[in-house]
Amino acid sequence: MSVNKPLPRGISTLKEIITDGYLYIDKTKIIHHFITTEKYCFLARPRRFGKSLLVSTLKEIFQGNKKLFANLWIGKESNYAWQKHPVIHLDLSTIDSSTPEKLEIGLCEVLHEVGRDLAVDVSNIEQSGARLIRLVKELSTQGRVVILIDEYDAPITSTLYDIDLANNSRRALRSFYAVIKSLDQYIKFFFLTGVSRFTHTSLFSGLNNLTDISLYPQAAALVGYTQEEIEHYLLPYVDIIAATRSTNRQSVLDEMREWYNGYRFSESLISVYNPFSMFHYLYTQKCSNYWSNSATPTFLIDLLKKGTYSLENLNSATETATSLGSFNLDAIELAPLLFQTGYLTIQSYSELTHEYTLVCPNKEVKVSLGGPLLSFFCHTSESMVRTILNRLRQALIAADMETFCNQLQSLLAGIPYNLHLEKEAYYHSILQTIMIMLGFDVQCEVLTSIGRIDMAVHIENTAYIFEFKCNKTAAEALAQIKEMRYAEKYTALGKKTVLIGMNFSYPKKELHIDWAL
C-alpha cells in the first residue's frame, strides 16, 4: 500500500473521505452487525473518537449510497440489500442550549431544516416533539425512517456550570426523546451517540427498548483503531517516520502504542488507538498531546470545581457496568466521569465480582491529565501545574532530589485545608497520580520477601523507592525502607536505587521528605 492517500485529519464526513480520496479504515463489517441485529442503539465514547464519522457512515448506508462502499467490506462481501430509507440526522452540539427556551427553539429549527431538505414542511408546528412526530410520519410514506442523533447530551453537558439549568435541559430533552417510542412502527433504525451515559430513568424513561452497546464486546472496535488495523492500513506512513528518523518500523510502532493505544471499552481484550491523535502523530511525525489539547470537555472542569472529590483509590478504581454507565446530575462520581470522558479506561474485568478495574490508557493521557485534574486538586493554575510537572520529571531523570522535593512541596502546598484527609492513603494517591502524570513506570504496593513497598518508580536503570507516613516523620519512613531492605529487590537486577521517605503532617498540612542515594 502506498501513501498516496492523505490522512483524514479533522474530517468526519464519509462522503468527503471517499470521494476526495482520503484514507478510510473500514469499519463496515462491525457496523453491518449492529444495523442487522439491533433497532435502537446507544453508544457512548469520549470526544474526538470518531463518533461523528460513524454517524455519517450510517447515514450513507441507509440512504442507499452503495457506490461509496464499493471497495469496503459491506459493499464487497456482505449481502446487504441497500434499500433506501429517509434519514433524520441531528447534531445537538450545534444547538444553542444556554436556556431551556433556546434549546426548544434550536430543536424546532434543526427539525425544520431537516424537513426542508426532505421536502416536508413542519414550520406550522410549535413543539419540537410534535415536529419530530410529523416529520417521521410524513417521511414514512417513502419507507421506514432512520433517526441518527449525534452529541445527544451536548445541551446538558454544556450547561453543567449551573446544575439547575442542566436539569432543565435534561427535562426538555426527556420530553423530546419521549415521543420516539410512539413512532416505533415507522422506524427502521435509531442510533444515539454522545459522551455521557444518562440512565433510562433520567432521560429515556419512555424509550425502554434502547440498547446501550457501549460496553458490548462486539462494539469494542466500532470506533478507534486496533493494532491489527494499524498494521494493515498505516504501515507505509509508519515507514516514512522510521526512514526520517533512521530507525526501524518496530520502534515507531512501539512509540505509537505507548502514546496512543490502550483504550478498552468492554470486558474483551480488544484495545484501540485514539484516531484523532493517531492521524496527527503520523502527519507531524512526533509525539504530543493532540487529543487532550483539543478534547478536554469544559463540563469536566466545571464539575470538578463544583464537587468534592478525592484522588484516593482513583488510580485503581473498580466499577460495575451500572456505575460506569451512570451520569446522575445530582451525584456525579469521579471515576465513571473520567472513564466516560476518556481519561480512564478498562484494565481488567472480574467474572467473579462483575467489576471493571480502571487505569489511565496511555502516555498521552497520563502526561496530559495532570493539567486539569491536578490543577483542580492543588488549586494551582494549569500552566503552573504543567511547569512544575516538567521540573519534577527533569529532576527525577537527573536524580536531583533537592529540586524534586522543592517542586513537589510547591505543588502540594496549594491543596486547600478542607480537602486534606488525615489518611496515609489520601497522600499516597496524590503522589501516585503525580507520578503517573509524569509518564513514568509506577508500581504500588510492591511485595518483597519481608514487606511491601508503598511505591516504586522506574526511570531507565534507576528505581525510586517511596515510603509514605502520616503524622510521623520522614526519617521514620526512610528508616523503614532501609530496615525492610526494600532496595535489594532492585539492586539484584542491577538497578541504581534512590530511597525516599515522606511524611504528611495533617495538623500543619506540611510535607517533609528525607532521602538517601
C-alpha positions in Angstrom: 0.0 0.0 0.0 1.3 3.4 -0.9 0.8 6.7 1.0 -0.9 8.4 -1.9 -4.0 8.8 0.2 -3.9 11.8 2.6 -4.8 11.3 6.2 -8.4 12.5 7.1 -7.4 14.8 10.0 -10.4 16.5 11.3 -12.7 15.2 8.6 -15.8 13.4 9.9 -17.9 13.1 6.7 -17.7 9.7 4.9 -18.7 11.1 1.5 -15.8 13.6 1.6 -13.3 11.0 2.7 -14.2 8.5 0.0 -14.8 10.9 -3.0 -11.8 13.1 -2.2 -9.5 10.1 -1.8 -8.7 10.2 1.9 -7.7 7.1 3.8 -10.6 5.3 5.4 -10.1 2.5 7.8 -13.0 0.1 7.1 -15.4 -0.3 10.0 -18.4 -1.5 7.9 -18.2 -5.1 9.0 -18.9 -4.1 12.6 -21.5 -1.6 11.5 -23.2 -4.3 9.4 -23.5 -6.4 12.5 -25.4 -3.8 14.5 -27.7 -2.5 11.8 -28.8 -6.0 11.0 -29.2 -7.2 14.7 -30.4 -4.1 16.6 -33.1 -1.4 16.1 -32.5 1.1 18.9 -28.8 1.6 19.8 -26.8 3.9 22.0 -23.0 4.3 22.0 -21.0 6.4 24.5 -17.4 7.3 23.6 -15.0 10.1 24.5 -14.8 13.2 22.4 -12.7 13.1 19.2 -13.0 9.4 18.9 -14.8 9.0 15.5 -18.4 9.1 16.6 -19.4 11.7 14.0 -17.8 9.7 11.2 -19.6 6.6 12.4 -22.9 8.5 12.3 -22.1 9.9 8.8 -21.3 6.3 7.6 -24.6 5.1 8.9 -26.4 7.9 7.1 -24.8 7.0 3.8 -25.6 3.3 4.2 -29.3 3.9 5.0 -29.6 6.4 2.2 -28.6 3.5 -0.1 -25.4 5.2 -1.5 -23.9 1.8 -2.4 -21.2 3.3 -4.7 -19.4 4.9 -1.8 -18.9 1.4 -0.3 -17.8 -0.4 -3.5 -14.3 -1.0 -2.0 -15.4 -1.6 1.6 -16.5 -4.8 3.3 -20.2 -4.1 3.3 -20.1 -3.4 -0.4 -17.9 -6.3 -1.4 -18.6 -9.2 1.0 -22.0 -8.7 2.6 -25.4 -9.4 1.2 -26.8 -6.1 2.4 -29.9 -5.1 0.5 -29.1 -1.4 0.1 -32.7 -0.3 0.5 -33.0 3.4 0.6 -34.5 5.0 3.7 -35.3 8.5 4.7 -32.8 9.7 7.3 -33.2 12.3 10.0 -29.7 13.3 11.1 -29.4 15.6 14.1 -26.3 17.0 15.7 -27.3 18.6 19.0 -23.9 20.2 19.6 -24.9 22.8 17.0 -27.9 23.9 19.1 -27.9 26.9 21.5 -28.8 25.4 24.8 -27.9 28.3 27.1 -31.6 28.3 28.3 -34.3 25.6 28.0 -36.3 28.0 25.9 -33.4 28.4 23.4 -32.9 24.7 23.4 -36.5 24.2 22.4 -36.2 26.8 19.7 -33.0 25.2 18.5 -34.6 21.7 18.3 -37.5 23.2 16.3 -35.1 25.0 13.9 -33.0 22.0 13.2 -36.1 19.8 12.6 -37.4 22.5 10.2 -34.1 22.4 8.3 -34.2 18.6 8.1 -37.8 18.7 6.9 -37.0 21.4 4.3 -34.2 19.3 2.9 -36.5 16.3 2.7 -39.5 18.3 1.3 -41.6 18.0 4.5 -42.9 21.3 6.0 -43.2 21.3 9.8 -42.9 25.1 10.2 -46.5 25.4 11.4 -46.0 23.0 14.4 -44.8 24.7 17.6 -43.3 22.0 19.8 -40.1 20.0 18.9 -41.6 16.7 19.8 -44.7 17.3 17.7 -42.4 18.3 14.8 -40.5 15.1 15.1 -43.7 13.1 15.0 -45.0 14.9 11.9 -41.6 14.6 10.2 -41.3 10.8 10.8 -44.9 10.1 9.8 -44.6 12.1 6.6 -41.3 10.6 5.7 -42.5 7.0 6.4 -44.5 7.2 3.1 -41.1 6.8 1.4 -40.0 3.9 3.6 -39.3 3.3 7.3 -37.3 6.1 8.8 -33.8 6.1 10.2 -33.0 8.6 13.1 -29.4 9.4 13.9 -28.6 11.8 16.8 -25.0 12.8 17.3 -23.9 14.6 20.5 -27.2 13.8 22.1 -26.0 15.0 25.5 -24.4 18.3 24.4 -27.3 20.5 25.6 -26.9 19.1 29.1 -23.1 18.8 29.4 -22.7 22.3 28.1 -24.8 23.7 31.0 -23.2 21.8 33.9 -21.8 25.1 35.2 -25.3 25.5 36.5 -26.9 22.2 37.7 -30.4 23.7 37.8 -30.0 24.8 34.2 -28.6 21.4 33.3 -31.6 19.7 34.9 -34.0 21.9 32.9 -32.1 21.0 29.7 -32.4 17.3 30.7 -36.2 17.7 31.2 -36.6 19.4 27.8 -34.6 16.6 26.1 -36.6 14.0 28.0 -39.8 15.3 26.6 -38.3 15.4 23.1 -37.0 11.8 23.3 -40.2 10.6 24.8 -42.1 10.7 21.5 -39.8 8.3 19.8 -41.3 5.2 21.4 -44.7 6.1 19.9 -43.1 6.1 16.4 -41.8 2.5 16.5 -43.9 1.3 13.6 -42.4 3.9 11.4 -38.7 3.5 12.4 -36.2 1.3 10.7 -33.2 2.2 12.9 -32.5 4.6 15.7 -28.9 5.5 16.8 -27.8 7.8 19.5 -24.3 8.8 20.5 -22.5 11.1 22.9 -20.0 11.2 25.7 -22.1 10.8 28.9 -24.4 8.0 29.7 -27.6 9.2 31.4 -29.8 6.4 32.8 -33.1 5.4 31.2 -35.0 6.8 34.2 -33.4 10.3 34.0 -33.6 10.8 30.2 -35.1 7.9 28.3 -38.0 6.8 30.6 -40.3 6.2 27.6 -37.6 4.6 25.4 -37.2 1.4 27.4 -36.1 -0.6 24.2 -32.9 1.4 23.8 -29.9 -0.9 23.8 -26.7 0.5 25.3 -23.9 -1.1 23.3 -21.2 1.0 24.9 -19.7 -1.9 26.9 -20.5 -4.6 24.3 -17.5 -6.7 23.2 -18.9 -6.5 19.6 -18.6 -2.7 19.8 -15.1 -2.6 21.3 -13.6 -1.6 18.0 -16.5 0.2 16.5 -14.6 3.5 16.8 -10.8 3.8 17.4 -8.2 1.6 15.7 -7.0 -1.8 16.7 -3.3 -2.9 16.4 -4.4 -5.1 13.5 -6.0 -2.2 11.7 -2.9 0.0 12.3 -0.6 -2.6 10.8 -3.0 -3.3 7.8 -3.6 0.3 6.8 -0.9 2.5 8.2 2.5 0.8 7.9 3.5 2.9 4.8 3.0 6.1 7.0 5.0 4.4 9.8 7.8 3.5 7.4 8.1 7.2 6.4 8.7 8.1 10.1 11.2 5.3 10.5 13.1 6.4 7.5 13.1 10.0 8.6 14.5 9.1 12.0 16.9 6.4 10.6 15.3 3.8 12.8 13.2 0.7 12.2 9.4 0.2 11.8 9.1 -1.6 15.2 10.5 1.2 17.2 7.9 3.6 15.7 5.1 1.1 16.3 6.2 0.7 19.9 6.2 4.5 20.4 2.7 4.8 18.9 1.4 2.0 21.1 2.9 3.6 24.2 1.4 7.0 23.5 -1.9 6.4 21.8 -3.1 2.8 22.3 -4.7 1.3 25.4 -8.4 2.3 25.3 -10.6 -0.7 26.3 -14.4 -0.3 26.2 -15.5 -3.8 27.1 -14.5 -6.9 29.1 -12.8 -8.3 25.9 -9.1 -7.8 25.5 -9.6 -5.6 22.4 -7.8 -2.2 22.8 -7.9 0.7 20.4 -5.9 3.7 19.5 -7.3 7.2 19.7 -8.0 8.1 16.0 -7.6 11.8 16.3 -4.1 11.5 18.0 -3.1 8.7 15.7 -3.6 10.7 12.5 -1.9 13.8 13.9 1.1 11.8 15.1 1.5 10.2 11.6 1.2 13.7 10.0 3.6 15.6 12.3 5.9 12.6 13.0 6.2 13.5 16.6 4.5 12.6 19.9 2.3 15.2 21.5 -0.9 15.6 23.5 -3.1 16.1 20.4 -6.3 14.7 21.9 -6.1 16.3 25.3 -5.2 19.7 23.8 -8.4 19.6 21.7 -10.9 17.5 23.6 -10.8 18.3 27.3 -14.5 18.8 27.9 -15.5 22.0 29.7 -18.1 20.2 31.7 -15.4 18.0 33.3 -13.6 21.1 34.7 -16.9 22.7 35.7 -17.9 19.5 37.7 -14.5 19.3 39.4 -14.9 22.9 40.6 -18.4 22.3 41.9 -18.0 18.8 43.6 -16.0 17.5 46.5 -13.8 14.8 45.0 -10.8 12.8 46.2 -8.0 11.2 44.3 -7.9 8.3 46.8 -8.3 5.0 45.0 -8.7 6.7 41.7 -5.7 5.1 40.2 -7.1 1.6 40.7 -10.8 2.3 40.7 -13.2 -0.6 40.4 -16.7 0.0 39.0 -19.6 -2.1 37.9 -21.3 -1.8 34.5 -24.1 0.1 36.2 -21.8 2.6 37.8 -19.8 3.1 34.6 -23.0 3.8 32.8 -24.4 6.3 35.3 -24.4 10.1 34.9 -26.6 11.4 37.7 -26.6 15.2 37.7 -27.2 15.2 41.5 -24.3 12.9 42.4 -21.7 12.5 39.7 -18.9 10.1 40.6 -15.4 11.0 39.6 -14.1 7.6 38.3 -17.1 6.9 35.9 -16.9 10.6 34.8 -13.2 10.2 33.9 -14.0 6.9 32.1 -16.7 8.5 30.0 -14.5 11.4 29.1 -11.6 9.2 28.1 -9.1 9.8 31.0 -9.6 6.3 32.4 -10.2 3.1 30.6 -10.7 -0.6 31.4 -7.7 -2.5 32.5 -9.4 -5.8 33.5 -12.8 -7.4 34.2 -13.6 -9.8 37.0 -16.0 -12.6 36.2 -16.3 -13.2 39.9 -17.3 -9.7 41.0 -18.5 -8.4 37.7 -16.3 -5.3 38.3 -14.1 -3.4 35.9 -10.7 -2.0 37.1 -9.8 1.3 35.6 -6.4 2.9 34.7 -5.1 5.7 32.5 -5.0 4.3 29.0 -1.6 5.6 27.6 1.2 8.1 27.9 -0.7 10.9 26.2 -3.4 10.8 28.8 -1.0 10.2 31.7 1.0 13.2 30.8 -1.9 15.4 29.9 -4.3 14.6 32.8 -2.0 16.4 35.2 -3.2 19.7 33.8 -6.9 19.8 34.6 -7.0 17.3 37.4 -4.0 18.4 39.4 -4.9 22.0 38.8 -8.2 21.4 40.5 -6.9 19.4 43.4 -3.9 21.6 44.0 -5.7 24.9 43.4 -2.9 26.0 41.1 -3.2 27.3 37.5 -3.0 24.6 34.8 0.0 26.3 33.2 1.9 26.3 36.6 1.0 22.7 37.2 2.5 21.7 33.8 5.6 23.8 34.6 6.1 22.1 37.9 5.4 18.6 36.5 8.1 19.2 33.8 10.5 20.3 36.5 9.7 17.2 38.6 10.2 15.0 35.5 13.6 16.5 34.8 14.7 16.3 38.5 13.9 12.6 38.6 15.7 11.9 35.4 18.7 13.7 36.7 18.3 12.2 40.3 18.2 15.8 41.6 16.4 15.1 44.8 16.7 18.6 46.2 14.9 20.1 43.2 12.4 17.3 43.2 11.5 17.8 46.8 11.2 21.6 46.5 8.9 21.4 43.4 6.8 18.7 45.0 6.3 20.8 48.1 5.4 23.8 45.9 2.7 21.8 44.1 1.1 20.2 47.2 1.2 23.5 49.1 -1.8 24.6 47.0 -4.2 21.9 48.3 -6.9 23.7 50.3 -7.2 23.0 54.0 -10.7 21.4 53.7 -9.5 18.9 51.0 -6.8 17.3 53.2 -7.7 14.0 54.8 -6.0 12.5 57.8 -5.2 9.3 55.9 -1.9 8.0 54.5 -3.8 6.5 51.5 -5.0 10.0 50.5 -1.5 11.4 50.2 -0.3 8.2 48.6 -3.0 8.5 45.9 -1.9 12.1 45.2 1.8 11.1 44.8 0.8 8.1 42.7 -1.3 10.3 40.4 1.6 12.8 40.0 4.0 10.0 39.1 1.5 8.6 36.6 1.1 12.0 35.1 4.9 12.3 34.7 4.6 9.3 32.4 6.9 7.0 34.4 6.5 3.3 35.2 4.8 3.3 38.5 4.2 0.3 40.7 2.3 0.4 44.0 2.1 -2.0 47.0 5.0 -4.0 45.6 5.6 -7.2 47.6 9.0 -8.2 48.7 10.1 -11.3 50.7 9.7 -9.4 54.0 7.4 -6.5 53.4 5.6 -4.3 51.0 6.9 -1.2 49.2 4.4 1.7 49.1 5.5 2.9 45.6 8.4 2.2 43.2 9.0 4.5 40.2 11.3 3.2 37.4 13.3 5.5 35.2 15.7 3.7 32.9 18.2 1.9 35.2 17.1 3.7 38.4 14.4 2.7 40.8 12.9 5.3 43.2 11.5 3.6 46.3 8.9 5.6 48.3 7.5 5.0 51.7 4.7 7.2 52.9 3.7 8.2 56.5 1.1 10.4 58.0 1.7 12.3 61.2 5.0 10.6 61.9 8.4 11.7 60.4 10.1 11.4 57.1 13.1 9.9 58.9 10.9 7.0 60.1 9.7 6.4 56.6 13.2 6.3 55.3 14.4 4.0 58.1 11.6 1.6 57.3 12.9 1.3 53.7 16.3 0.5 54.9 15.2 -1.8 57.7 13.0 -3.8 55.4 15.8 -3.9 52.7 13.3 -2.8 50.0 16.2 -1.8 47.7 17.5 -5.4 47.5 14.7 -6.3 45.1 16.1 -3.8 42.5 19.9 -3.9 43.2 19.7 -7.6 42.4 18.5 -6.5 39.0 21.5 -4.2 38.6 19.5 -1.0 39.2 20.6 2.1 41.0 18.2 2.9 43.9 17.1 6.1 45.5 15.3 5.8 48.8 12.6 8.4 49.6 10.7 8.7 52.9 7.8 11.1 53.0 5.7 12.3 55.9 2.5 14.3 55.6 1.7 16.3 58.7 -2.1 16.6 58.8 -2.4 19.3 61.5 0.2 21.5 59.8 -0.7 20.5 56.2 3.0 20.1 55.5 5.1 17.6 53.6 8.5 16.5 54.9 10.9 14.4 52.8 14.1 12.6 53.6 16.1 10.6 51.1 19.2 8.5 50.6 21.1 7.6 47.4 
